[in-house]
Structures are given as structure tokens and as C-alpha cells.
Amino acid sequence: MHFPALRLLIFSASASAVMICLAQTGGPQQTQTTAEVSQRDAPFTFSTGVNLVLVPVVVRDRTGHAIGTLKKEDFQLFDKGKLQEISKFSIEKAEAPPSLPDTSIETDATGNPQAKPAGAAAQPIAGHFIMWLFDDIHLSFGDLGQTREAAKRVLKESFAPGTRAAIYTTSGRTSLDFTDDRDKLDATLDQIRPSPTIPAAVPTDCPDISYYQADLIINGADSQALTAAEAEYLVCNPGQIPNLPGSGATAGPAIQAQIAGPVRGYAQKALNVGYQDTSNSLLILKGLVRRMSAMPGSRTVVLVSPGFFLVTDHRTNEMDVISNAIRNNVVISSLDARGLYSFTPGGKAESLGPNAGDALTMSAQNIKMQYEQQAALANMDVLEELADDTGGSFFHNNNDFAAGLKLVATQPEYIYVLGFAPQSLKLDGSYHKLKIVLKSGSGLEMQARRGYFERNHLEDPAEEAKEELREAFFSRDEIHELPVQLNTQFFKTGDLKARLSIMARIDAKHLRYKKTDGRNDDTLTVVGGVFDPDGKYVVGTQKIVDLKFRDQTLDALPEAGITVKTNLDVASGSYIVRLVVRDSAGNVMSALNGAVVIP
């Protein structure tokens, strides 16, 4: 199985040099003593919510438009019927991609400003990322053909400036990274083919046992599911069983004993293949959600699939997909590629094998159709759950695939994110049903996460803290909880090379210090880096800055504050600059955007 390459962020001390200085108005900069200011590489230490459960909620009015005027007090959240305190509340708003002017200063190696040619007008930067995921493991030729053409139409007609699209498949055989090149997108779509684990050229097994029915037989000890498969086996294998009664007749105990082994063998094979196919689909989706978390701006995964069945063992991976998507503001929307789905009375003839004909008894046909219906609904559940739980849209039971894909590729204008910390967790992997209630919701429709599976261990606070800072860095959102200013300058080190300085000017007088041994202690985490115009991460660095100011030093700090200067070596080109500063004592953060064009 080929997995798509995932871009991982690694902040390295060797990627930059960090200088901390006191900014003096009208005079030279003076380096602070190492006893009071120092920088180091260290694990994150600031506090964060551990095991916080996040619940996206989309509220729509009678016309179907998402509304964003509600407040935390308008919601009630229940976990297993118990009212919970909503400790986190935010509103995510889909906005037009920002345009950032180039405000950087070009200097020589000693810092003297140089004349810089007038740059081009500010252009919209990549701010909306759509990942199209085609489930080629489960898609049929017919369903794939229709949805692929619809996707081409949507990409042609609805590709706004600042949007980038990527194409992946659950088999991993076809992929294209984020781009706005329509020709490449079309060509990649044309390459997608159904890629089932068992090729279509292999004759259909008879009995044709679905993953759903196989789970009932092997894991559920369902005697009716086994009997239905045995009846089909008898029709498919006339003359192979001694003393076999007339075609379609009910087998007696002796005949059942002879065929039970082969039928269970078919069921086990279907179970193994189905389990692996679902596992691969979830693992690919999990990896792509993490890949999306490294894209700045709004992030949507569009899953095109006929659905697939999840057994209990798959639920942990499904929960990981949903939790990671919520945590990283990735919306998963889904389209049921089967469209308007219907069942043929008496079952699908092609599913009975090449020799079955109409020989199954009416009872066996009805039982088989019943399992096909149950399997179809079970396969659809995962598509609905992924969409509902992450704030996305679910399009199904409709053959207008172009309209459906246009709908699911559009992120809701407003998504509320409610967070709560579950109390008295048993850490037993049990399912928690969630219920969200609007105190005054007359005429409003609500879509919300339906539940979560409890983990069997607590999350590591340090890892949670690292993830929180990483999320802020890869977001396009600006946060202004700290008094921080962003400035950039660069000087050319070669024809196509430059050293870029990202400077964070911080009003250190107004940080929230802790008094320790007569010092004013605080720790700043400063993350600076750059992205290319397509939103791909290029290079960055992270440093921990320890402040231990004496009272007299703190009083004497200039109003301009302190400056943390980070140097990055980059190639000529256009870049989006991202700066995040975290104050551990105050548990607050600022995040700023900038732009630079290096000739």
C-alpha cells in the first residue's frame, strides 16, 4: 500500500540565529545580560486544556444559511445526558483570502537600508485549501465516472482566487499536491481508476458475502446471516454436495454440516478484505487531515465515496480522524457516490454469482436483500458521521453530483466550536453520546458532533501544548492577545539567495510575570517561518526565551519593548511570513501575518 507523502514540520535551531535586544529609541541597541534574558530549545511548559472534547456546531436559519450571531450562553451541551460546562467557545468564519502588501525593508549586510524597486500590487494569497479524496478502493466504474466529471465541472466553474486544490485517492495510487493549475487537476482526475483489493477480473465469489454480512457471521455469531450464505452456496454449487435436495430447497442438518466450513471460509475472506480496506481508507484520511493541518487558512476535505463499513475495532481510528480534524479546523464533507440508491426486488441478480440464476428460494432472496439494505445504510453512516462531527456537509440520495460537489466544497460561513473537559473519565473506550440544545432555537436547524469514544489513557499536557502552538502557526488567523509587532528585512547573499530577518517587537513591560526569588519570570515561545504563495511551508524556527528581570530592569525597559530577531536563509521569491508569540505566564498568544518579495 502506497501512502501519500506527508509534510512534517520540524523546527531546528540550526535553521536560524536568534538575537534578543532592548530596543532603544534614537540610540544603539544594547544586548541584555544573559542572567536576565536567555534563549534555549526546550519542551513546551505552558498549561493547556487536557482531554478537551471539541464539538463543532453549525446553526442554519429557515433558508439554509449558517448564522454566526449566537453566544456561548445560547448553547447547552450534554454528555451521556449530563449537562457540561462549556469551557471553550469560538466562532470560525469563512472569509475571503487576505491580500498582504510587501512591507519588508531591503538592507545591506550591515543593516543599512537599500533602495527597493516598487513591488507589484498586493495579490490574494492562498487561503482556501480543498483536498479531493476519491475512494477508489470502493468506487465502481460507473460511480467514479459520474463523480469525476462532476468534479471537473466544479473545478472549472467555482475556482476562486486564493483557492488551491489537491487530489488524492484512498488506494494511494493517484495524487496531486495543492495547485491552482486547472490542466493538472483535470489530467490527474482522468488518471483515477477503481482500485479494489480484489480485481474485477476475478470471478465473483459465490456466495457473495459482504463485509457487513461477514462481520455478522464471524464476529456476531448470527445464525440467520450464516443460513442465508449457506442457501446461496447450495445454489452456486449444484452437484458438488452428495444427497443435495432439489435446487433452492432448505438444507438439512447433515448438508449444513458439510457446507458450514466452506461458507465460513468465504465469510472470513470477506471479513479480512473488508477490514483491511476500511483500515486503509481511514489511515489515508487520517494522514491527509494531518497534511491539511499544515496548510494556512480554511481547510476542507471532500470525500467522494459509496461509503464503507466500520466494525468496533475501526472506531478508534475514526475518532482520531474526527478529533484531529476538529482540533486543526479541517472540515470534512462527503458525497455518497451512489446517488439515488434503490434496491431491486428480490435482490441484485449480479450478486448471486454466475450460476445462481433465480434458484434461491423467495425466503433466501428476501434475507439477502435485507442484508444488502442494512449494509448500504451502514456504509453510509461513516460519510454522515465524518461530515456532521466536523462541521461539513453530507450530500446523498441525489444524482445531481455537480450541485452536490459544489455544496460540499463550500465551507459553512460560520462554525461554532464548543469545548468541554469530561469529568470522571473511566478510560475504558466507551462511547459518549453528545446532545447540543439551543435555549431559544425556534426555526433554526442544528448540525453537531454526535458523540465520541473515550480513550483508554490521558493525553500528555506537553504534547497537547505543542499541538496548540503548531495549530496557531499553520493558521491564517491573526490573534492579538499580546502587544507584539512584526517587521521584516532582508539582504541578498547571492544572485538568488537572501537572509530574511523576522523581528518580533514585544512590549515586555505589560507581560504577566510571576515573581520568583525576587525576579519577574516569564517564558516566551517565539515561532517564525515562511510559506510560499501556494501555502506550502518552506522554513521556520522555534525558540524558548526565558525572561528573569529584576525590578529595576523591568522598570527601565523602553516603551518600544524588546526585539527577538530570527534569521532565515531563503531563496529569491514571494513569501507569506507567519509569527506566533506565546506567553506561558499569562497563557496568551499573538499571531501575525506579513509578506515579503525577494528579487
N, C-alpha and C positions, 0 to 999 in steps of 0.2 A: 504494500500500500504506500503510495507516494503522498506525503503531506506537503502542503504549500509552505514555502519558506516564511518564517515569521520574523519580523524585525524586532530585536530586543534592545532596549535602551540600557547602556552601561555608561555611567558617569565615571570618568577616570581622572585622577589627579594629574597625570602626565599630559592631558589634553589641554591644559591651560595653566596660567600663572595667576594667582590671586593676590592683589595688593589692597591693604586696608590703610586708609589715611584719613586724617582730620581735614575737612575742607575749610580753608581759611579765606574769607572774603578779602580780595585785594592783596593777598600775600602768598608766599610759597606754601606748599603742602608740607606738613610735618608728620612723620611716621610716629604712631602711638607706641608706647613701650609694650614689650611682649608680656609683661606681667599683668597688664590691664586689657590687652586685646591680642587674641591669638586665633589662628585658623587651623583646622585639622580635619582629617577624614574620620568619621565615627558613625556608629549606628544612630538612627533616629531615636530621640528620647522624649519627645513631647507627647502629651496624653491624647488619646483619641477614643472614640466610642468602640468598644469591643463587642463583637457579635451583634452589631446593629442590623436589624432587618429593615430593608428599604422597600417601600411599596409605591410604585408608580400608579397614578390615578389620572385618567382623562375624563373630564366632565364636558358633555355636549348639550347644547340647547335643542329646542324642538326642530330646528333647521339642520341639525347635524354639525354645527360649528363648535369647535372647542372654545371654552371660555376660561379666562385667566384672572377673574376678579375675586375668587374665593380666598379665605384666610384659614389659618390653622384651626381657629375656633369653629369653623363651619363643618369640620370632619370629626367623626368618631371612628375609632379603629378597635376591632375586637379580634383577639387571638384565642381560638378554641372557645369562643363565647365570652371571654373575659375582656372587659374594657381595658385598653392600654393607654399609657401616657405617650403622646406624640412628642418626642424629644427633638426631632429634626423635621423641618418643613422648608421646602424650596419650590420655586416655580421655574421650570425650564421653558424658555420661549424660543421658538424657531424664528431666527432673524436673517435678514439679507446678509450676504458675506461682506465683511468690512473692507474698506479701502484705506490703506495706510500710506501716508506720504513718507518719503525718504528724508529723515531729519538728521542723518548722521553727518559727521564732520570728517573730512579727509585731512590727515596731517602727514608730516614727515616723521622720520624715526625718533626725533627728539620731542615731538609733540607740537610742533609749530603748524598752525592751520595752513592749508593749501587751497588755492582756488579750485573749485569743483564745478565741472560743467553742469548746466541746468539739466536736471533729470526729466524723464517723461512724467506726464500726469499720473496721479495715483490710480491704480487699477484694482478691481475687486480681486481679493486673494482667495485661494481655495478655502472654503468654509463649510461646504456641504459634501459629505462623502457617502456614496451609495455603493454597497457591495452586493452584487447579484450572485446568489448562490443557487445553482441548479442541481437538484438532487438526481444526478444521472444514474445513481445506483438503483433507484426505484422508479424513475420515469419511463413510461413506454414511448415507442417511436411516435405514436400519434399525439400524445400529450406534450411531449417535448417539442415537436414540430410547431404546434399551435402557439405554445407559450413563448418559444424562441422568436417567432415572427412578431408577436405582440411586443416583446421586449425591444426588438429593433425599432418598431414604430414609436414606442415611448421614448427611447433614447434619441431618436431623430427629432421628435416634436417638443420634448419637455426638458431640454438640457440647458439650464440657465447658467449665466456667467458665475464663476466661483464654484461650480459643481464638478466633482470628479467621480468617475465610476470605475469599479473593478469587477472582474468576473472570475468566479471560482466554481468548482464542481465538487460534490461530495466524494467522488472517486479520486480526486486529486489529479486527474489526467489532463485537465484543461484549466488554464489560469491566465489572468492578465492583471497586472498591478494597476493602481489608480492612474487614470489618464482622462483627458478631455478629447482625445483623438477618436472621432466617430468611426473612421475607417478601421482602426484597430479593434474597436469594440465590436463592429459588425463581423469582421473576419474571425474574431475569437468565438462569437456566438455560433457561427457556421461550423466550427470545429467540434462542438459538443455533440456527443452521441450517447445513447443509452449504454451504460456500463454495468450490467447486472453481474453479480458474483458468478452465477451460472449462466453462460451464454445462451441466447435464444436458440442457437443451432442444436443444443442438446434437447432430445425429445422430452416432452413434459412428463414428469413422474406421475404415475397413476397407482395409488391415489394421490391427487394433487392436494397436499396438505399445506395450508397457510401457516405462517409463523404464529398467528393468533391461535389457530386450532391446535398446532403442535404444543404450544405452551399449556393449553388445557389438558392435553393428553399426558404429557411428560411431567409437568410441574403441578398441574391441578388435579390429576387422577380423575378426570371427568370421563365417566363411563359412556355417556351419550356421544361425546366427541370421538371416542375410540370406536364405538359401534358404527358411527357414520363412516369413518375411514375404512373400517373392515368391509362394510357393504360395498363401498366403491372399489375396494381391492378385488372383491369377488367378481365384479362386473368386468374389471380390467384384465383379469387373468382366467378366462374360461378354459377349462380342460386341464389346468395345472394342479388342481386340488382333487384328489380321489374322492369319489362319492359326493361330488358337489351337487346340490339340488339345482332345480331349474334356475335359469338366469333371473336375477333380481330377487330371488327368494331369500328369506331370512335364514342365516346360517345357524346351525345348532351348536351346542357346546363343543362337540368334537371338532367341527370345522373351525370354530373360533380359536380353539387351542392351537390348531395348525397355522393359522394366519396371524396370530397375535404378534409373534416375533417379527416377521417381515414388516407388518404395519407400524409397529413401534420403531423399527429401523428407519422407515420413511419419515416418521414424526421427529425422530432425533436429528436426522439430517436437516429437515426444515427448521428445527429449533436452532441448530448450530449456525446455519447460514443466516437466518433472520437475526439472531443475537449479534453476530459479527457485523452485519450490515448496519443495524441500528447503532451499535457502538461506534463504528467508523463515522457515521453521519454526525453523531453527537460530538465526537472528538474533533472532527473537522470544524464544526460550528463553534466549538469552544475555542479552538485556535484562532479562528477568524475574528471572533469577538475580541480576543486579546490583541490581534493585529489591528483591529479598528480602534482600540483604545489608544493607540499611538498616533492617531490622526487628529489634528486640531479642528474643532468645530462640531457641527451636528453630524451624527453618525447613524446610518440606517443600514441594516442588513435585510435584504429582500430574499426570502426563502421560497423558491418555486419547487413544489413537491406534491406528490399524491399522498403524502403522509407516510408514517411508519410507526410500527407498534413498539411500545415500551413495556418491558417487564419490570418488576420491582427493582432488580439489580441495576437498571438503567437510570433510576430516579436520581441517584446522587450526581451523575454526570449532567442530567438535565437541570438540576438545581444549580450546579456550578455555572452552567451556561447562563441561566437566568440571573443569578446573583452577580456574576461578572459583568453582564450587560447592564444591569441597573446601576452598579457601582461606577461604571465607566461611561454612563449616559449613552449607551448604544441601544437604539430602538430596533427590535426585530419584528418585521412584518412578514406575513406569509400569504401565499396564494395556493389554493388547492387546485392543482393542475388537472384534476379530473373534470372540473367544470360542473355542469348539471349532471349529477350522478344518479343513475337509475339501475334497477335490477331486473333481469329477465325472469319472468315467472318460471319456476322450475329449475332455476339456477343457470349459470353460464355454461353453454354446451362445451365451449373450448376447455373449460376447467376440468372436464370429466375424463380427459385422456383420449388418445386416438382410437381406442377400441371400445369405448364405453357406450356410445350411441345413446339410445333412450332407455337403456336397460335398467337403470336404477329404479327401485320402487318409488312411488309417489312420496312415501314417508321419508326415504333417504334423500330424495331431491329437496324436500322441504327443509330437512335438517341442514343440508349443505348450504342452501340459500340463506338460512338463518345465520350460519356462521360467517358467510360472506358479508352479510349486512353488519353483523357485530364487528367483524374485522375492519370494514370500511370506516365505521364510526370510531373505532379505537385508533386507527391510523390517523384520523383527522384530529383527534384530541391534542396531539403534540403540537400541531400547527396553531391551534387556537390558544393553547397554554402559553407558547412562546410569545405570541402577539399580545395577549391580554396582560401577561405578567410584566412585560417590558414597556408598555405604552404604545405598542404598534397596532396595526390594522390586520384583520383576517378577512380575506376575500374567498368566498366559497359558494358552491351551488349556483354558479353563473358562468356562462360561456363567453362573456364579453371580456376576454383576457386583457385587451389593451386598456380598457377602462379600469380593470382590476389592478393591473400593474402600475398604472398612473396613480391610483389611490394609495397603494401600499408603499410606493416610493416617496410619498409625501409625508413628512413627519408632522404629527399634530402640532398646531400652533402653540398650544400650552400643555405641559405635562406637570402635574403636581407630584412631588416626591415626599412621601411621609416616611418617617423613620421612628422605630421604637426599639428598646432593648428588652427582649423577653426576660421574664423573671423565672427563677427556679427551674432552669433547664435541666432535663434529665439526661441529655446527651445520649439518647437511645435511638436516633434515626427516625423517630416517629413523625407523622405528617401533622402539620398545624394548619387548620382551615382558618383563613382570614375573612373578615367581613368589614367593609367600609360603609359607613352610613353618613349621609348628608343630613344635618339637623333641619335644614329647610331646603328640600330638593324638588319642589313641585315643578313638573315639566322638564326636569333635567335627566339625562341618561348618563350613567357612570360605567366606566370600564376600569377595572383594577385587578391587581395581583390577587389570585385566588387562594394561595397558600404556599407553604414551604416545608421542606423536610429538615427536621432538626439534625444537626451534625452530631457526631459521636466524640467531639473534642472541642475545646475552646480555641478561638483564634489567638495568635500571638500579637500582643499590642504593638510591638516594634514593627512587625510585618504590616499590620494594618496602617500604621503611621507612614511607612514608606509608600504604601499604595496611595494613600491620600495625597501626598505631595506629588507623586508621579502623575496622578489624575489631573491635578491643578496645572502642571506643566504642559500636558498634552491637550488642555482645553483652549478654546479661543476666548473664553470669558475673562473679562477683567474684574479683579477683586481689589477693593481699596480699603482694607481694614488696617493697614499700616501706612504711615507717612513715608512713601517711597517714590522717587523719581527715576526714570530710565533715560539714560543718554548713551549714545554710541559714537565711536570714532574708529577710523582705520587708517593704516598706511600700507602702501604697496611694498611687498618684499620681493616681487618678481613681476614678469610680464602678466602672468595670470594667477598671481598669488597675493595674499594680503594677510595682515594681522588685524583682527577685529577685536576691539575692546568694548565690552558691555559693562557699563558703570551703573551701579545701584547707589543712589544718594539717599541715605536714610536719616531721618530726624531722630537721632538716638536719645534726645532728651525726653521724648514722650513715649518711650517703650515701657513696658510693665516689668520692672525689675523685681527680683527677690533679694532680700537683704540676707547675706551670708558672711559671717566673720568680718563685719564692717565694710564689705564690698557690695556693690549693686550688680547682681549677677543676672545674666540673660544669655541665651544661646540663639543665634540666628542661623537658619539654614537658607543658603542662597543658591538657587539653581538658575543658570543661564544657558541658553542654547539657541540654535537657529534651525529653521525649516526652509526647504526650497519652495518655489511657487506652487508646486503640486501638493504641498502639505507634508512632504516626507522629511522625517527627522534627519539632520545632517550631522551635527556635533553639539555637544553640550558638556557642562561640568557642574558638579555639586560640591559645596564646601560647607563645613560647620564652622561658624565664627563664634568664639567664646568671648563674652564681654564681662569684665570684672572691674568696673570703675570704682575708684574711690569717690567719696562725696565731692571733694574739691575738683576732681577731674570732670565729673558729670556736670557740675555747675559751670565749669569753664568751657564746655563744648560749644562750638559756634552754632548759630541758628541754622546755618547751611547743613549741619549734620556731618555724618561720616560717609565716606565713599568706599564701596567694595568694588574693585576693578578686576574684571576677568578677561583674560586674553585668549582668543581662539584663532588658530590658523585655518584659513578657508581659501577656497578658490574664487576667482572672479565670478560674479553672478548676482542675482537678486535673491534676497533672503528675508524671511519673517523672523524677527527677534522675539524671544519669549523670556521673561524674567519673573521668577517667583521667589518671594522672600517670606520665610516663616519665622514667627517669634514664638519660641517654646514657652516662655514665662507667661505670656498673655494668651497663648493658644489661638493666635490670629494670623492672618496671611494677607499678602498683597500679590497680585499677578498682573503684569503689564505686557502690552504688545508694542512692537516697533518694527520698522522696516529699514533696509539698507540695500543700496545698489552699488556694487563694487565693480568699476570698469576693468 
